[in-house]
C-alpha cells in the first residue's frame, strides 16, 4: 500500500512549511510514499493577499468563488489518477475557511478511500475558542446550500483537520481540549525550509551582533492588534529611540509582507521611528533576519522564527497588544520603565542563552503518518 501526499498551497508565503514533511517522505526506496503539489497562479496569490489584508476579508465569499472551484477541480483531477485503495493525505497551512473548503471537497470526492487532512501551523494561533461559533456554522450551512462552498472557518482546531503539526506543547494541549485526533509538536519539521534558507543567507552575510530587527504587524481589522499601524509605530518609538541613543545597536524595521506598499514605507519614514531606523526593503525576510542578532515585534511569527534560528525574540507589549506568546521569549513593556531590562536583554549573555537552544531533533513524520493511517483506515 502506498500513501499519496498532496500539498495544497493556498496561502502565499516566503517559506515552504511543507518542506520538512516532504523531505521526510522522499527517498522511500519501497515507493510507499508519493507526493503531488497543488499550486495556484501568481496572480491568484496576489489577489488572495489583497483580500486578506483589507476589509474585504470579511466578505471572502464575494471574491473567492472561482478560486474555490479551481481548487476543487484540481483535487478531483488528482484523485482520478489514483486508485480508491490508495490513502490520500492532504496538507494545508491555513486553519480558516480554506480548511473547511478542503474538508468539504474531500467529503464530496474521496468516496471509499482513506483521506486525511493535515494542518501545518504557519503562524501564531490564538489559543481560545472562536466567538459566535454557532453563527459561523449557520452561515456556512446557508452558503453551502447556495454556492456549494463555506465562507467561514472555525478557528484553530476547528475540526476540519484530522492531524495538526504545531509549534509547541501549548498548542498541543489546546488541541487536546478541542478533541483533535492527533496533534504533534514539530517546530524543527515545520521550519525545515527556514533553516535551509538561513544557512544559505549566513554564508553570504554573517550575523551582525549589533543589529536589532523590528518586525511590524499588519495591523488590519480582525487581527490581534488593538491599534492601527500609525498608533503602533508611535507606541514602540520610545523603545527604538532608547536603543539608538543609548547603545551602539542599529535598528532595521521590517514591514509586514502584506503591507509593503509605498504608502506604508512613507508612513514609517514620517513616524517617530523615522529618524532612528533603516527600513528593510528586501522582498525576502530571511536576508534581514539572518543578519540580526535580536528581533523585536508584537504577535509576530517572526519572533518564533528568530527563536528557531537561535536569535533573541523580544515581545513588545503595550495597549496595542498584550497577549503572551506560547514559546520562550523576552518581554519589554512600554507602559513601564524598560531601560534596565533592555540592557540585560541586549547582552551577549542573553544571546548565548538562545543560541544554545538550537539543534532540536526533527519529528519522524513518515513513521507517524504510517501509524496513523493504519489505525484510522476509514477516515474521509
C-alpha positions in Angstrom: 0.0 0.0 0.0 1.3 3.4 -1.0 0.3 6.8 0.5 -0.3 9.8 -1.7 0.6 13.1 -0.1 -1.0 16.2 -1.6 0.5 19.6 -0.6 -2.0 22.4 -1.2 -0.6 25.9 -1.5 -3.4 28.5 -1.0 -1.5 31.0 1.2 1.3 33.0 -0.3 4.4 32.7 1.9 8.2 33.2 1.8 8.9 29.8 3.2 7.7 26.3 2.4 6.2 24.9 5.6 5.7 21.6 3.8 9.4 21.2 3.0 10.2 19.2 6.2 7.3 16.8 5.6 8.3 16.3 2.0 11.9 15.8 2.9 10.8 13.1 5.4 8.9 11.0 2.9 11.2 11.4 -0.1 13.9 8.8 -0.8 11.5 6.0 0.0 13.1 3.0 -1.8 9.9 1.0 -1.4 7.8 3.7 -3.1 5.3 3.7 -0.3 5.0 7.4 -0.4 4.4 9.6 -3.4 3.6 13.3 -3.5 1.9 16.0 -5.6 1.8 19.8 -5.3 -1.3 21.8 -5.8 -0.4 25.4 -6.8 -2.4 28.4 -7.9 -1.1 31.1 -10.3 0.9 34.1 -9.1 -1.9 36.5 -9.9 -4.3 34.4 -7.8 -1.9 34.5 -4.8 -1.6 38.3 -5.3 -5.4 38.5 -5.3 -5.7 36.5 -2.1 -3.2 38.7 -0.4 -5.1 41.9 -1.4 -8.3 40.4 0.0 -6.8 39.0 3.2 -5.1 42.3 4.2 -8.1 44.5 3.6 -11.7 44.9 4.8 -12.7 42.6 2.0 -11.6 39.6 4.2 -15.0 39.8 5.9 -16.7 39.1 2.7 -14.5 36.5 1.2 -17.4 34.7 -0.3 -17.8 37.5 -2.8 -14.3 37.1 -4.1 -13.1 33.5 -3.8 -15.8 31.6 -5.7 -13.6 31.0 -8.9 -10.6 30.1 -6.8 -12.6 27.6 -4.7 -13.9 26.0 -7.9 -10.4 25.8 -9.4 -9.0 24.1 -6.2 -11.9 21.6 -6.3 -11.2 20.8 -10.0 -7.5 20.3 -9.3 -8.2 17.9 -6.4 -10.7 15.9 -8.5 -8.0 15.6 -11.2 -5.5 14.3 -8.7 -7.9 11.8 -7.1 -9.0 10.4 -10.5 -5.4 9.4 -11.3 -5.0 7.3 -8.2 -6.9 4.2 -7.1 -9.5 4.3 -4.4 -7.5 1.8 -2.3 -4.7 4.3 -2.0 -4.8 6.5 1.1 -4.5 10.2 0.5 -3.1 12.8 2.9 -3.9 16.4 2.1 -1.7 19.2 3.7 -2.8 22.8 4.3 -1.2 25.6 6.2 -4.4 27.5 6.9 -6.9 26.7 9.6 -9.6 29.1 8.4 -12.2 28.9 5.6 -9.6 27.0 3.4 -9.6 24.1 5.8 -13.4 23.9 5.7 -13.3 24.1 1.9 -10.8 21.2 1.6 -12.8 19.1 4.0 -16.0 19.7 2.0 -14.2 18.7 -1.2 -12.8 15.5 0.4 -16.2 14.5 1.5 -17.7 15.0 -1.9 -15.0 13.2 -3.9 -12.9 10.9 -1.7 -15.5 8.1 -1.9 -14.3 5.0 -0.1 -10.6 5.8 0.1 -8.9 6.8 3.4 -8.5 10.6 3.2 -6.8 12.7 5.8 -6.3 16.5 6.2 -3.2 17.7 8.0 -2.8 21.3 9.2 0.8 22.5 9.3 0.9 25.6 11.5 2.1 28.7 9.7 1.7 31.5 12.2 0.8 32.3 15.8 -2.6 31.0 16.7 -5.0 32.3 19.3 -5.4 29.5 21.9 -9.0 30.2 22.6 -12.4 29.2 21.3 -13.7 31.4 18.5 -16.6 33.8 19.1 -20.0 33.3 17.6 -19.2 29.7 16.6 -22.9 28.9 16.2 -23.4 31.8 13.8 -20.4 30.8 11.7 -21.8 27.3 11.3 -25.3 28.6 10.4 -23.9 31.0 7.8 -21.7 28.2 6.4 -24.8 25.9 6.0 -26.6 28.7 4.1 -23.5 29.4 1.9 -23.1 25.7 1.1 -26.7 25.5 0.1 -26.5 28.3 -2.4 -22.9 28.3 -3.6 -21.6 24.8 -2.6 -18.7 26.3 -0.6 -18.2 27.6 3.0 -17.5 31.2 3.9 -16.1 31.0 7.4 -13.6 28.9 9.3 -14.0 27.8 13.0 -10.6 28.8 14.4 -7.5 26.9 15.4 -8.5 23.3 15.9 -11.9 23.9 14.4 -12.3 20.2 13.5 -11.8 20.2 9.7 -8.3 18.8 10.1 -7.5 15.3 11.4 -3.9 16.0 12.3 -2.1 19.1 13.4 1.7 19.7 13.3 2.3 22.6 15.6 5.0 24.9 17.0 5.0 23.6 20.6 3.3 21.9 23.6 0.9 24.7 24.4 -0.7 24.3 21.0 -0.8 20.5 21.6 -2.6 20.9 24.9 -5.1 23.3 23.4 -5.9 21.0 20.6 -6.5 18.1 23.0 -9.2 20.3 24.6 -10.8 20.7 21.1 -10.6 16.9 20.7 -8.4 16.8 17.7 -7.4 13.2 16.7 -3.6 13.9 16.7 -1.5 16.9 17.5 2.3 16.8 17.4 4.8 19.4 18.4 7.1 19.6 15.3 8.9 23.0 15.2 12.0 21.8 13.5 10.0 19.9 10.9 7.8 22.9 10.2 10.8 25.3 10.0 12.9 23.0 7.8 12.8 25.4 4.9 13.5 28.4 7.1 16.7 26.7 8.4 17.8 25.9 4.8 17.2 29.5 3.7 19.1 30.7 6.8 22.2 28.6 6.1 22.4 29.9 2.6 21.9 33.5 3.8 24.6 33.4 6.5 27.1 32.0 4.1 26.8 35.3 2.2 26.1 37.7 5.1 27.4 37.0 8.6 25.2 37.7 11.7 25.8 41.3 12.9 25.8 41.1 16.7 24.9 44.8 16.8 21.7 44.6 14.7 18.2 44.6 16.0 15.3 43.7 13.6 11.9 45.1 14.3 9.1 43.1 12.6 6.0 45.2 12.2 2.5 43.7 12.4 -0.1 44.2 9.6 -2.5 45.9 12.0 -5.5 45.0 9.9 -9.1 44.8 11.2 -9.8 41.5 12.8 -6.2 40.8 13.9 -4.8 40.6 17.4 -3.7 44.2 17.3 -5.9 46.8 19.0 -4.5 49.8 17.2 -3.7 50.8 13.6 -0.2 51.0 12.2 0.5 54.7 12.9 -0.5 54.2 16.5 1.7 51.1 16.8 4.7 53.0 15.4 4.2 55.7 17.9 3.8 53.2 20.7 7.1 51.4 20.1 9.1 54.5 19.2 10.4 55.1 22.8 12.0 51.7 22.8 13.6 52.2 19.4 14.7 55.7 20.2 16.3 54.5 23.5 18.2 51.7 21.7 19.6 54.2 19.1 20.5 56.9 21.6 21.9 54.7 24.4 23.6 51.8 22.7 25.6 51.1 19.6 23.0 48.8 18.1 21.4 49.6 14.8 17.7 49.1 14.2 16.3 47.6 11.0 12.5 47.9 10.6 10.7 45.2 8.5 7.2 46.0 7.2 4.7 43.2 7.3 4.7 41.2 4.0 1.0 42.1 3.5 1.8 45.8 3.8 4.9 46.6 1.8 3.4 49.3 -0.4 4.8 52.8 -0.9 2.3 54.4 1.5 3.5 52.1 4.3 7.1 52.9 3.7 6.3 56.7 3.7 4.3 56.2 6.9 7.3 54.6 8.7 9.6 57.4 7.5 7.3 60.1 8.7 6.6 58.5 12.0 8.5 58.9 15.3 10.6 55.9 14.2 11.8 57.5 11.0 15.0 59.3 12.2 16.2 56.3 14.1 15.8 53.3 11.8 16.7 51.7 8.5 13.8 50.2 6.6 14.3 46.6 5.3 13.2 46.9 1.6 14.3 43.4 0.7 11.4 41.2 -0.5 12.8 38.2 1.3 12.5 38.2 5.1 15.4 35.8 5.6 18.0 38.4 4.4 17.3 40.8 7.2 16.5 38.1 9.7 19.8 36.3 9.1 21.8 39.5 9.8 20.1 40.4 13.1 21.1 39.1 16.5 17.9 40.4 18.2 14.3 40.5 16.9 11.5 42.7 18.3 7.8 42.5 17.5 4.3 42.1 18.7 2.2 39.0 17.9 4.6 38.2 15.0 5.5 34.8 13.6 9.0 36.3 13.0 9.6 36.1 16.8 9.1 32.4 16.6 11.3 32.2 13.5 14.0 34.0 15.4 13.7 31.6 18.3 14.2 28.7 15.9 17.3 30.3 14.5 18.9 31.0 17.9 18.2 34.7 17.9 16.7 36.6 20.8 13.0 37.1 20.4 11.7 40.2 22.2 8.0 40.8 22.5 6.9 44.5 22.8 3.8 44.7 25.0 1.6 47.7 25.1 -2.1 48.7 25.0 -1.9 47.8 21.3 -1.1 44.1 22.1 -0.8 42.5 25.5 -1.0 38.8 24.6 1.6 36.4 26.0 3.4 34.3 23.4 3.4 30.5 23.8 7.1 30.0 23.5 10.3 31.2 25.2 11.0 34.9 24.7 11.9 38.2 26.3 9.4 40.9 27.1 9.6 44.7 27.0 6.5 46.6 28.2 6.4 50.2 27.1 3.9 51.1 29.8 6.6 50.8 32.5 10.3 51.7 32.8 12.2 49.4 30.5 15.8 50.7 30.2 17.4 48.4 32.8 15.6 45.4 31.3 16.7 46.3 27.8 20.3 46.5 28.9 20.0 42.9 30.2 18.2 41.6 27.1 20.6 43.2 24.6 23.6 41.4 26.1 25.9 38.7 24.9 24.8 36.5 27.9 21.1 36.6 26.7 22.2 35.9 23.1 24.3 32.9 24.2 21.3 31.5 26.1 19.1 31.5 23.0 21.9 30.2 20.7 22.3 27.2 23.0 18.7 26.1 22.3 19.3 25.1 18.7 19.6 21.7 17.1 16.5 20.0 18.4 15.7 16.6 16.7 13.2 16.6 13.9 9.9 14.6 14.1 9.9 11.3 12.2 6.8 12.2 10.1 6.9 9.1 7.9 6.6 6.9 10.9 3.9 8.9 12.4 1.7 9.1 9.3 2.1 5.4 8.5 1.0 4.5 12.1 -2.0 6.9 11.9 -3.2 5.6 8.6 -3.0 2.1 9.8 -5.0 2.9 12.9 -7.7 5.0 11.1 -8.4 3.2 7.9 -11.9 4.6 7.3 -11.2 8.4 7.7 -12.6 10.7 5.0 
